Amino acid sequence: MTIEPMQAVVGVILILGVAFLVNRKLRFRKVRMQIPDLLKAGAVIVDVRSRGEFASGARKGSINIPLDELARNVKKLDPGKPIVLCCASGARSAAAERMLRQQGFTQVVNAGSWAAIPA
């Protein structure tokens, strides 16, 4: 039995996709386990979803700074406090993490989905 080149490419893509999803799930799980300690240390949970998304449901105690408004509202955040970022899936909070790190914030974590953050 021989494997056609296209089958090999599809197989590699599937393997890489599964590896990506497993890595992402494990990374977010690790961050979520740190959240209680971060909150005890004074962390702020920043939800970077749109105002409408935030209004439809959010983690208690979080503040909403939509990703497209983060750059002009960065002064509202204390660079000396841990910041836990969340959104719907983790993509926008990853972009927010990069942005804040470029602004000199060092205690920033991407928690992924707001719904998965422990209460």
TORLOBA-774880 format. One line per field, with one value per residue: x, y, z of N, C-alpha, C in turn. Coordinates in nm, 4 decimals. Layout:
N
nc1 <- [X,...];
nc2 <- [Y,...];
nc3 <- [Z,...];
cac1 <- [X,...];
cac2 <- [Y,...];
cac3 <- [Z,...];
cc1 <- [X,...];
cc2 <- [Y,...];
cc3 <- [Z,...];
This chain:
119
nc1 <- [0.0848,0.0629,0.1164,-0.0378,0.0946,-0.0784,-0.2403,-0.0522,0.0147,-0.2311,-0.2545,-0.0341,-0.1120,-0.3444,-0.2344,-0.0680,-0.2643,-0.4136,-0.2105,-0.1633,-0.4107,-0.4199,-0.1915,-0.2676,-0.4946,-0.3761,-0.1992,-0.3749,-0.5077,-0.3049,-0.2578,-0.5097,-0.5071,-0.3356,-0.4727,-0.6290,-0.4185,-0.3037,-0.5135,-0.5261,-0.2926,-0.3669,-0.4471,-0.5989,-0.8783,-0.9140,-1.1377,-1.1391,-1.3322,-1.5957,-1.8138,-2.0821,-2.0654,-1.9555,-2.1610,-2.3511,-2.2718,-2.0335,-1.7344,-1.7638,-1.6487,-1.4674,-1.3220,-1.4141,-1.2374,-1.2455,-1.0605,-0.9988,-0.9921,-0.7959,-0.5299,-0.5587,-0.6532,-0.4731,-0.3520,-0.5296,-0.4664,-0.2640,0.0730,0.2157,0.0608,-0.0635,-0.2129,-0.4888,-0.5964,-0.8829,-1.1165,-1.3407,-1.2387,-0.9637,-0.8017,-0.8196,-0.7411,-0.4812,-0.3674,-0.3997,-0.2328,0.0212,0.0277,0.0205,0.2566,0.4412,0.4096,0.5397,0.4356,0.4725,0.3602,0.1471,-0.1089,-0.2654,-0.5753,-0.7516,-1.0769,-1.3360,-1.5396,-1.4282,-1.2761,-1.2036,-1.4463];
nc2 <- [-0.1184,0.2135,0.5526,0.8335,1.1515,1.3695,1.2599,1.2241,1.4889,1.5838,1.4206,1.5076,1.7713,1.7291,1.6054,1.8112,2.0019,1.8798,1.8591,2.1320,2.2113,2.0540,2.1487,2.4157,2.3845,2.2689,2.4742,2.6887,2.5674,2.5494,2.8228,2.8947,2.7581,2.9132,3.1446,3.1896,3.2474,3.4673,3.6503,3.6836,3.8222,4.0649,4.0845,4.2012,4.1266,4.1475,4.1772,4.1505,4.1477,4.2714,4.5453,4.4688,4.1859,4.1528,4.2580,4.0619,3.8588,3.7909,3.7342,3.7626,4.0551,4.1238,4.3632,4.5528,4.6182,4.6686,4.5089,4.6734,4.9178,4.9132,5.0133,5.2941,5.3056,5.2045,5.3314,5.3085,5.0799,4.9228,4.8835,4.7512,4.5555,4.2187,4.1106,3.9542,3.8345,3.7928,3.6628,3.5599,3.3248,3.3204,3.4255,3.7099,3.7936,3.7024,3.8729,4.1097,4.0571,4.0554,4.3249,4.4634,4.3707,4.4840,4.7415,4.7441,4.6028,4.3375,4.1355,3.9666,3.7547,3.5256,3.4043,3.2820,3.1779,3.3671,3.2370,3.0121,3.0836,3.0393,3.1022];
nc3 <- [0.0000,-0.0903,-0.0029,-0.1199,-0.2253,-0.1596,0.0376,0.2362,0.2950,0.3926,0.6161,0.7725,0.8184,0.9712,1.1994,1.2956,1.3498,1.5562,1.7483,1.7948,1.9088,2.1419,2.2763,2.3162,2.4826,2.7112,2.7838,2.8471,3.0595,3.2495,3.2997,3.4022,3.6429,3.7861,3.8342,4.0816,4.2666,4.1394,4.1566,4.4337,4.4587,4.3687,4.1042,3.7990,3.6079,3.2723,3.0223,2.6841,2.4912,2.2728,2.3673,2.3525,2.3570,2.6106,2.7683,2.7362,2.8959,3.1454,3.3387,3.6848,3.8404,3.6469,3.4174,3.1303,2.8490,2.5326,2.2691,2.0472,2.1701,2.3540,2.3277,2.3545,2.6098,2.7852,2.9973,3.2044,3.3311,3.5770,3.5607,3.7528,3.8640,3.8402,3.5342,3.4024,3.1073,2.8973,2.6550,2.4013,2.2882,2.3161,2.1240,2.0756,2.3294,2.3264,2.1386,2.2810,2.4971,2.3728,2.2930,2.5406,2.6590,2.4849,2.5651,2.8012,3.0166,3.2414,3.3936,3.2708,3.1626,2.9379,2.9610,2.7955,2.7094,2.8610,2.9907,3.0997,3.3113,3.6492,3.9039];
cac1 <- [0.0000,0.1402,0.0451,-0.0291,0.1473,-0.1857,-0.2805,0.0534,-0.0001,-0.3506,-0.2204,0.0538,-0.1936,-0.4304,-0.1504,-0.0287,-0.3831,-0.4426,-0.1036,-0.1889,-0.5257,-0.3817,-0.0999,-0.3463,-0.5769,-0.2885,-0.1461,-0.4808,-0.5338,-0.1973,-0.2841,-0.6290,-0.4706,-0.2626,-0.5597,-0.6576,-0.3013,-0.2889,-0.6166,-0.4813,-0.1840,-0.4231,-0.4654,-0.7182,-0.9222,-0.9540,-1.2084,-1.1163,-1.4401,-1.6720,-1.9065,-2.2020,-2.0337,-1.9373,-2.2931,-2.4305,-2.2221,-1.8925,-1.6913,-1.7852,-1.5284,-1.3803,-1.3503,-1.4196,-1.1677,-1.2397,-0.9273,-0.9759,-0.9796,-0.6941,-0.4133,-0.5848,-0.6956,-0.3700,-0.3216,-0.6223,-0.4122,-0.1443,0.1758,0.2703,-0.0317,-0.0866,-0.3297,-0.5398,-0.6735,-0.9730,-1.2071,-1.4303,-1.1652,-0.8215,-0.7306,-0.8079,-0.6618,-0.3408,-0.3250,-0.3908,-0.1121,0.1359,0.0222,0.0586,0.3996,0.5140,0.3972,0.6199,0.3713,0.5436,0.2760,0.0286,-0.1361,-0.3817,-0.6534,-0.8413,-1.2190,-1.3834,-1.6291,-1.3517,-1.2010,-1.2701,-1.5128];
cac2 <- [0.0000,0.3375,0.6739,0.9393,1.2751,1.4519,1.1955,1.2527,1.6294,1.5925,1.3559,1.5972,1.8863,1.6829,1.5832,1.9424,2.0654,1.8170,1.8997,2.2712,2.2198,1.9957,2.2436,2.5322,2.3456,2.2507,2.6059,2.7628,2.5005,2.5907,2.9620,2.8991,2.7098,3.0222,3.2606,3.2233,3.3123,3.5988,3.7371,3.7165,3.9190,4.1909,4.0840,4.2566,4.0493,4.2379,4.1087,4.2347,4.1320,4.3938,4.5842,4.3856,4.0518,4.1638,4.2802,3.9392,3.7665,3.8143,3.6837,3.8613,4.1260,4.1610,4.4921,4.5408,4.7120,4.5999,4.5059,4.7890,5.0374,4.8881,5.1017,5.4270,5.2943,5.1321,5.4075,5.2659,4.9587,4.9399,4.7880,4.6822,4.4506,4.1139,4.1293,3.8313,3.8725,3.6914,3.7032,3.4478,3.2016,3.3327,3.4921,3.8536,3.8141,3.6820,3.9993,4.2072,4.0247,4.1076,4.4706,4.5103,4.3417,4.5864,4.8650,4.7306,4.5212,4.2100,4.0373,3.9542,3.6182,3.5038,3.2950,3.2240,3.2115,3.4233,3.1411,2.9055,3.1371,2.9998,3.2112];
cac3 <- [0.0000,-0.0979,0.0369,-0.2191,-0.1648,-0.1025,0.1628,0.3334,0.3339,0.4759,0.7430,0.8481,0.8606,1.0801,1.3175,1.3463,1.4056,1.6851,1.8406,1.8289,1.9997,2.2709,2.3386,2.3583,2.5971,2.8269,2.8227,2.9150,3.1876,3.3411,3.3380,3.4875,3.7758,3.8507,3.8528,4.2226,4.3265,4.0771,4.2145,4.5693,4.4434,4.3209,3.9580,3.7373,3.4919,3.1644,2.9143,2.5662,2.3936,2.2453,2.4742,2.3391,2.4060,2.7559,2.8281,2.7300,2.9969,3.1774,3.4690,3.7900,3.8815,3.5350,3.3533,2.9855,2.7612,2.4041,2.2091,1.9604,2.2532,2.4553,2.3127,2.4085,2.7500,2.8593,3.1195,3.3097,3.3919,3.6591,3.5163,3.8688,3.9058,3.7394,3.4490,3.3425,2.9892,2.8444,2.5472,2.3734,2.2573,2.3476,2.0142,2.1020,2.4500,2.2873,2.0771,2.3901,2.5740,2.2960,2.2975,2.6745,2.6785,2.4091,2.6424,2.9216,3.1192,3.2518,3.4624,3.1866,3.1180,2.8532,3.0189,2.6958,2.7184,2.9877,3.0545,3.1636,3.4259,3.7739,3.9769];
cc1 <- [0.0889,0.0515,0.0697,0.0229,0.0388,-0.2335,-0.1784,0.0407,-0.1200,-0.3231,-0.1344,-0.0257,-0.2842,-0.3506,-0.1093,-0.1472,-0.4188,-0.3379,-0.1241,-0.3006,-0.4936,-0.2903,-0.1755,-0.4285,-0.4915,-0.2335,-0.2515,-0.5130,-0.4306,-0.2214,-0.4025,-0.6000,-0.3975,-0.3538,-0.5931,-0.5405,-0.2801,-0.3906,-0.5812,-0.3709,-0.2338,-0.4447,-0.5985,-0.7523,-0.9768,-1.0119,-1.2005,-1.2199,-1.5097,-1.7656,-2.0335,-2.1797,-2.0230,-2.0724,-2.3771,-2.3841,-2.0740,-1.8606,-1.7067,-1.6508,-1.4360,-1.4180,-1.3429,-1.3429,-1.1551,-1.1016,-0.9002,-0.9663,-0.8637,-0.5777,-0.4388,-0.6323,-0.5924,-0.3345,-0.4148,-0.5705,-0.2831,-0.0392,0.2401,0.1825,-0.0409,-0.2151,-0.3635,-0.6314,-0.7632,-1.0558,-1.3027,-1.3537,-1.0189,-0.7427,-0.7121,-0.7261,-0.5134,-0.2861,-0.3091,-0.2662,0.0122,0.1422,0.0700,0.2061,0.4859,0.5110,0.4725,0.5562,0.4407,0.4595,0.1421,0.0127,-0.2635,-0.4560,-0.7472,-0.9841,-1.2586,-1.4670,-1.5539,-1.2699,-1.2745,-1.3278,-1.4469];
cc2 <- [0.1241,0.4545,0.7793,1.0666,1.3604,1.3927,1.2247,1.3959,1.6459,1.5313,1.4445,1.7170,1.8464,1.6646,1.7174,2.0153,2.0102,1.8590,2.0442,2.2823,2.1632,2.0918,2.3639,2.5003,2.3318,2.3840,2.6857,2.6994,2.5436,2.7337,2.9689,2.8504,2.8187,3.1374,3.2885,3.2936,3.4518,3.6970,3.7768,3.8215,4.0515,4.1979,4.1450,4.1670,4.1467,4.1543,4.1986,4.2117,4.2658,4.4224,4.4975,4.2441,4.0519,4.1776,4.1531,3.8338,3.7876,3.7551,3.7956,3.9231,4.1661,4.2999,4.4720,4.6543,4.6403,4.6129,4.6297,4.9207,5.0269,4.9867,5.2398,5.4250,5.2239,5.2018,5.3705,5.1441,4.9889,4.8374,4.7102,4.5684,4.3429,4.1425,3.9953,3.8732,3.7582,3.7509,3.5859,3.3174,3.2033,3.4051,3.6418,3.8800,3.7876,3.8091,4.1072,4.1829,4.0786,4.2595,4.5228,4.4833,4.4435,4.7206,4.8572,4.6532,4.3848,4.0995,4.0231,3.8084,3.6147,3.3820,3.2308,3.2715,3.2612,3.3205,3.0316,2.9546,3.0989,3.1208,3.2381];
cc3 <- [0.0000,-0.0591,-0.0707,-0.1516,-0.0991,0.0297,0.2726,0.3846,0.4268,0.6132,0.8308,0.9011,0.9773,1.2092,1.3791,1.4100,1.5423,1.7881,1.8862,1.9318,2.1373,2.3459,2.3939,2.4824,2.7230,2.8769,2.8983,3.0504,3.2904,3.3908,3.4326,3.6288,3.8552,3.8910,3.9992,4.2913,4.2689,4.1354,4.3575,4.5670,4.3851,4.1711,3.9180,3.6186,3.3893,3.0511,2.7910,2.4560,2.3720,2.3619,2.4719,2.3905,2.5582,2.8257,2.8293,2.8309,3.0188,3.3138,3.5711,3.8296,3.7683,3.4836,3.2030,2.9195,2.6277,2.3390,2.1249,2.0379,2.3526,2.4462,2.3734,2.5537,2.8372,2.9903,3.2350,3.3852,3.4662,3.6161,3.6313,3.9195,3.7979,3.6622,3.3849,3.2287,2.9455,2.7316,2.5235,2.3553,2.2977,2.2402,2.0408,2.2278,2.4230,2.2232,2.1838,2.4744,2.5029,2.3058,2.4333,2.7026,2.6030,2.4815,2.7754,3.0357,3.1215,3.3147,3.3898,3.1457,3.0350,2.9069,2.9183,2.7150,2.8571,3.0638,3.1298,3.2837,3.5544,3.8477,4.1099];
